Structure formats: C-alpha cells, structure tokens
Amino acid sequence: MKLNILAFGAHPDDVELGAGGTLAKHVDKGYKVGIIDLTHSDLSTRGTVEIRMEEAEAARLALGVQVRQNLGMPDGFFAHNDDNLLEIIRVIRHYKPEIVIANAPEDRHPDHGRGASLVRRANFLAGLAKIETTLGNKAQDAWRGHKLFHYIQFKHLEPDILVDIRGYANKKKASLAAYKSQFYNPESTEPETMISSQGFMKMTEGRDAHYGGMAAIFEAEGFVSQLKPAVDDLFHLLGKL
C-alpha cells in the first residue's frame, strides 16, 4: 500500500501524543496514513511488550490509520548505525510517502532526538539510487519523502507550522486512552511515572490549546522543520475561523 503520510515514533504512543489529531484529520480527508514504531518500548516502567502492542493497535484503530508497523529496535539502545538506517530506508521506499513525520529533534527522552535524527538521515538517503535495498527479494526503487516534519513532545519548541485539529481532539484523546498501562489510570496499581500522572495529560492538552491560541483556533498541533515550509498560493493559508 502506498501511503501519503508516514509518521515515525521511537516508542508506541509518541506519534499519538505529538501528531494524533493531525493524522486522524488527514485520514478523514482521504489520505493514506501509516505509523512506524522503532521500538516495542520494552524498557517502560509500566506494562509489558505484549500489553504495549495491544494498546498500539487499539490506538491505531482509534485514529483510523491504515498501517502500523514495529521495527523492533532495542529500546533505549538503538544506534544511529548503517543497519538501522537501511531498515528505515526500506520502509520509506516500500510505502513511498509524500510526507514523513518524525520525533522531536530534541527532547527530554534521549530516544526522541536520536530517533528524529535517524529518520531524517534515512529519508534523505532513501532518495539516492546508488544505495541498493531489497524487500522480499525484490529490488526497491529510490524514494524520498518530499517534506519531513518533526512533531513537538515534552520540550517546548517554537513551531514552524500549526495544524488545526478542531474536531479531532476526541480522536486523539481516544488514541491516548488506549494506552491504559502508560497514562493516567486511577485503577492502576503499577508504579507512578511522570507520564502516568494526571498532570501530564493536562500538559498535553494545554500544549494543543497553546498552539491553537497562537492562530486563534484553540486546538492545534505544532511541527518544526529544518527547511521552512512554503506555499505557492497565499489562499492556501486561509482557514475557517
């Protein structure tokens, strides 16, 4: 299946936190969207790999995303090496997305910045025909996502673009609610972590409200880009206020 948008996360739930509303909105617009998790998040304090995989699938269904795949890299220890770059290159060439979305370029969790750098480099290399890859014993054509954006996570970053997610906050919340082992759950008996606190979810909702307020639309997700986005028609910037 060719995808229009391919969103990467170092861990299951990264994409939902940073871009869940954006993905749900583009699915509703008829775009084909996929999520690639680099790790199973097996170092998580709460839950198990099996539980995390069940939650990730439930979150996919909540967003309506067509494809979700886990590359099984070692949580906390995945390296910026040739093997991992080639694995991501194969995925990008397989799905041929126009837009690639990745983790925040810098963040509280070191996996986020490392994952962002890995995906950004792999996306560029995927467009070089002299790098040969195969999938299922079949040679792959070169393909590079035309635009690469980074969603914003724990650390505040000034966004380069804002995506209006009014009407999609509930789908985003439903995708996050699927991660019962990770986020605020008063019935849980597992050790409390920073992300399992009620305050963390309030902070996430507050971030979307803050970015929305920057454009007077009240709910938005922010993205940063190494190359500044440009439009060829000023009327593409008009939104429904």
Secondary structure, 3 states (H helix, E strand, C coil): CCCCEEEEECCCCHHHHHHHHHHHHHHHCCCCEEEEEEECCCCCCCCCHHHHHHHHHHHHHHHCCCEEEEEEECCCCCCCCHHHHHHHHHHHHHHCCCEEEECCCCCCCHHHHHHHHHHHHHHHHCCCCCCCCEECCEECCCCCCCEEEEECCCCCCCCCEEEECCCCHHHHHHHHHCCCCCCCCCCCCCCCCCCCCHHHHHHHHHHHHHHHHHCCCCCEEEEECCCCCCCCCHHHHCCCC
